[in-house]
């Protein structure tokens, strides 16, 4: 992780932007407050000055001239160092008393005056009054107090805003670094997965809800992808092994006939046998393709209402004689009128696969049962195909659902090893669960269809 | 019959043509949809065999177009797609039968023969001294009345309405049981054997003939 990259992350830029907006609004607020405080303080000062001037002139202004002069001079003596200025002029503008030079100003209301110290920083705030006896009185105070308050505010605000901005930037750096660390973990895991290590997973650390949810979802997705990849790998392995064996056998057979055959009849029957084996191979490919097609469909899409009871009855009726002809028995207990959303052809094939699976994996006579009922638990119909034959060892349950897997390693029995995989794919497409159980003795295949709604 | 085959793959087209010619049909070949349409409009054909996936104009569209133009010759779809919906789509578009590649020539010949038969439905089906009345729903062989289960009835009716022609196991699985896949057990054999028990056992002439490796056929005794 490089530093420039940190400052260019979207999070950091976002925090920078929000800090800038915050800073701008703080300055705007400062401006408004500055004006408001200044005004209010000026008003207060004006009120004090006017109050003072009224006190000094005894409100009515009928005080005689000399007494007023004496009062003003007394004030000047007491207040000269506190920055208060007085000016008392007669009608002609002649100075009667005061520590300000005589001036021509309107002696009414309040206003700013330039400071007599000629310091441009210092401005006087003045209040004047024209007394009824013709005298003009003015009291002024240095307004630097106002400036000082403004300065103080400026400093306080400046420092506050600066501190806030620094804090925002620091948290920005921290947050974006943290985000980037989490993202980098995800990126690193993705790169490792892309370079072939499919088993990698994004760590979930349990204290960051959003990121943990993202990581969990990504991990689940990765698990599903790995599962599918394994499926593909397994199938290509199977094609290499399971398809090659019959092809090799066919080739050897053709070679042998080619070398030893004499009559047309011999060749003709050899071709018939070869055609049968190629048909078997083609059917295997067909079944594989069909499973792939079913798995590629969106589960539960395009399903139509279907009378499952009738479908089971049809299969039971069809396979009763077939079971008998092979020395087995087929019984059924089917609750009528149970319907689901389903694909008729696929479900027929699924049930046929399960029944044939039972019939073909048992040499000794068995009884196969097709049971369909609606359990009272709110779920959909339950379809069970059981047999009382040799069954399958429990540890093989997961394996027999895999494509091409056959319990007997010798592969002497008939079948492609695709029947149960296809049944499971069809069940999954219908949102149904397919479970294998011990029927003691024999195998029980249980299909639970989802309830309506 | 005069048959038009619309198929873009030369090898498959030649394979189909050889099979049909062997069965005594006249075959014309078109290599894409537009050419097929032109040929159909110009000539007279008794049957159309069309691949579902064609360059230019796909098979479904071709069949929809000719049905819209009022041509009612039987249509057999060929397809490498064995999706369940594919078959339904094909039949909905106006196809009469659907055959998935790869297929055996025997299968093609049997389907073509079945499609080419007269469409009028007879009330009384006969083969030798076997009589099947579709209205009274009675089957007799000579003087003996025969009781049939519903599925056996359908089987016999299908065989009889294709009298003298091969009916493949695949056709029976599709038409009688609605199985569009090859079961691994002897479903057809078992049920045909049950039917034989009822209509052939104890009679001098066996009406249902097994065509080895392909299917069955019911014949008028010579």
Contacts between the chains, C-beta under 8 A, distances in Angstrom:
chain1	res1	chain2	res2	distance
A	272	B	213	6.9
A	275	B	104	7.9
A	276	B	213	7.6
A	279	B	104	7.7
A	282	B	102	5.8
A	283	B	182	5.8
A	286	B	82	6.5
A	286	B	100	7.9
A	289	B	82	6.8
A	290	B	82	6.4
A	290	B	181	7.7
A	293	B	82	7.6
A	293	B	83	5.6
A	302	B	85	7.0
A	314	B	177	7.6
A	314	B	178	8.0
A	317	B	151	6.8
A	318	B	151	7.2
A	318	B	177	6.0
A	318	B	187	6.3
A	318	B	191	7.5
A	319	B	185	7.6
A	319	B	187	7.5
A	321	B	190	4.8
A	321	B	191	6.3
A	321	B	194	5.8
A	322	B	185	5.1
A	322	B	186	6.5
A	322	B	187	5.6
A	322	B	190	4.8
A	325	B	186	6.8
A	325	B	189	8.0
A	325	B	190	4.7
A	325	B	193	7.4
A	326	B	185	7.2
A	343	B	84	6.2
A	344	B	178	7.3
A	345	B	84	5.0
A	345	B	178	7.2
A	345	B	180	5.5
A	346	B	84	6.4
A	348	B	178	6.6
A	348	B	179	6.6
A	349	B	179	7.5
A	349	B	180	7.9
A	349	B	181	5.3
A	352	B	179	7.0
A	352	B	181	7.7
A	352	B	183	5.7
A	356	B	183	6.2
A	356	B	184	5.2
A	356	B	185	5.2
A	359	B	185	6.0
A	360	B	184	6.4
A	360	B	185	7.0
A	414	B	184	6.4
A	415	B	184	6.2
A	419	B	184	7.6
